[in-house]
Amino acid sequence: MRMFEKSMDTQEVAVAAIGAARDLADAMKKAPFEKISRHELLPALEAGEILLDQSSEHLEALVELVLEMLEELAPGYREIALAYDTDGFQFAEGISEATRKVWARLDVFRGLRQRLLDYMEAERLLFRLNLMAIERQRL
């Protein structure tokens, strides 16, 4: 059984995710590759739209794009990016470092976005459970 202490409420997570989306957009605009600096999600991220497409296909496409670029710049770095916080694995070279920063911001955004989606789903579930309890009391 997974137990944890909820350290942030839903509103705090939403505010953090909005900030992370904007940080990601800033990093993307500074990216040396047009596929990233002109990506179709950029306007939504700049606006702080954190839910995006619920299927998250566009977000996953961005993840794959950034990981592929990191792998081209530094073979083997994809595995590092997926397994670790990349702040400890910075590049001295500017193009690679700018791309790594996009990944770092994207990783933070994805984590906060998923936490928010999980909180929202939990709240929906609790609402349904409360409705079921009310219905049982009426019987």
C-alpha positions as CSV (number, residue, x, y, z in Angstrom):
1,M,0.0,0.0,0.0
2,R,1.4,3.4,-1.0
3,M,1.1,6.0,1.8
4,F,2.2,9.5,1.6
5,E,1.7,12.9,3.2
6,K,0.1,15.4,0.9
7,S,2.4,18.4,1.2
8,M,0.7,20.8,-1.2
9,D,-3.0,21.4,-1.7
10,T,-4.5,21.3,-5.2
11,Q,-4.3,25.1,-5.7
12,E,-0.6,25.2,-4.7
13,V,0.2,22.4,-7.1
14,A,-1.8,24.2,-9.9
15,V,0.1,27.5,-9.2
16,A,3.4,25.6,-9.2
17,A,2.5,23.9,-12.5
18,I,1.6,27.2,-14.1
19,G,4.9,28.6,-13.1
20,A,6.7,25.5,-14.4
21,A,4.9,25.7,-17.7
22,R,6.1,29.3,-18.1
23,D,9.6,28.4,-17.1
24,L,9.5,25.6,-19.7
25,A,8.3,28.1,-22.4
26,D,11.2,30.4,-21.5
27,A,13.7,27.6,-21.8
28,M,12.2,26.5,-25.1
29,K,12.4,30.0,-26.6
30,K,16.1,30.0,-25.8
31,A,16.7,26.5,-27.3
32,P,19.1,26.4,-30.3
33,F,16.8,24.2,-32.4
34,E,13.7,25.5,-34.1
35,K,11.8,22.3,-33.5
36,I,11.9,23.3,-29.9
37,S,12.0,27.1,-30.0
38,R,8.9,27.2,-32.3
39,H,7.1,24.1,-31.0
40,E,3.3,24.1,-31.2
41,L,2.9,23.9,-27.4
42,L,4.9,27.0,-26.8
43,P,1.9,29.5,-26.8
44,A,-0.1,27.2,-24.5
45,L,2.8,26.9,-22.1
46,E,3.5,30.7,-22.2
47,A,-0.2,31.2,-21.2
48,G,0.2,28.8,-18.3
49,E,-2.2,26.3,-19.8
50,I,-1.2,23.3,-17.7
51,L,-3.8,20.7,-18.6
52,L,-3.2,20.9,-22.3
53,D,-4.7,18.0,-24.2
54,Q,-5.8,15.4,-21.7
55,S,-4.4,12.6,-23.9
56,S,-1.0,14.4,-23.6
57,E,0.1,13.3,-27.0
58,H,1.6,16.6,-27.8
59,L,3.4,16.7,-24.5
60,E,4.8,13.2,-25.0
61,A,5.9,14.2,-28.5
62,L,7.8,17.1,-27.0
63,V,9.4,14.8,-24.5
64,E,10.5,12.4,-27.2
65,L,11.9,15.3,-29.3
66,V,14.0,16.7,-26.5
67,L,15.3,13.3,-25.5
68,E,16.2,12.5,-29.1
69,M,18.1,15.8,-29.4
70,L,19.9,15.2,-26.1
71,E,20.9,11.7,-27.4
72,E,22.2,13.2,-30.6
73,L,24.3,15.8,-28.7
74,A,25.6,13.3,-26.1
75,P,25.1,9.6,-26.8
76,G,23.9,7.9,-23.7
77,Y,22.5,11.1,-22.1
78,R,18.9,10.0,-22.8
79,E,19.2,7.3,-20.1
80,I,20.7,9.8,-17.7
81,A,17.9,12.3,-18.3
82,L,15.3,9.6,-17.7
83,A,16.9,8.3,-14.5
84,Y,18.3,11.3,-12.8
85,D,17.8,15.0,-12.1
86,T,20.0,16.4,-14.8
87,D,21.1,19.5,-12.8
88,G,24.0,17.3,-11.7
89,F,24.9,16.4,-15.3
90,Q,25.3,19.8,-16.9
91,F,27.2,20.5,-20.1
92,A,30.0,23.1,-20.6
93,E,29.0,23.5,-24.3
94,G,26.1,26.0,-24.9
95,I,23.9,24.1,-27.3
96,S,23.8,20.9,-25.2
97,E,23.3,22.9,-22.0
98,A,20.4,24.9,-23.5
99,T,18.8,21.6,-24.6
100,R,19.4,20.0,-21.2
101,K,17.7,23.0,-19.5
102,V,14.7,22.5,-21.7
103,W,14.6,18.9,-20.5
104,A,15.0,19.9,-16.8
105,R,12.1,22.3,-17.1
106,L,10.0,19.8,-19.0
107,D,10.7,17.2,-16.4
108,V,9.6,19.5,-13.5
109,F,6.5,20.6,-15.5
110,R,5.5,17.0,-16.2
111,G,5.8,16.0,-12.6
112,L,3.7,18.9,-11.3
113,R,1.1,18.5,-14.1
114,Q,0.8,14.8,-13.2
115,R,0.5,15.5,-9.5
116,L,-2.3,18.0,-10.3
117,L,-4.1,15.5,-12.5
118,D,-3.8,12.9,-9.7
119,Y,-5.2,15.3,-7.1
120,M,-8.1,16.3,-9.4
121,E,-8.9,12.6,-10.0
122,A,-8.7,11.9,-6.2
123,E,-11.1,14.8,-5.5
124,R,-13.5,13.5,-8.1
125,L,-13.3,10.0,-6.5
126,L,-13.9,11.4,-3.1
127,F,-16.9,13.4,-4.4
128,R,-18.4,10.3,-5.8
129,L,-17.8,8.3,-2.6
130,N,-19.5,11.1,-0.6
131,L,-22.5,11.0,-3.0
132,M,-22.7,7.2,-2.6
133,A,-22.6,7.6,1.2
134,I,-25.4,10.2,1.0
135,E,-27.5,7.9,-1.2
136,R,-27.0,5.0,1.3
137,Q,-28.2,7.2,4.2
138,R,-31.4,8.0,2.3
139,L,-32.3,4.4,2.0
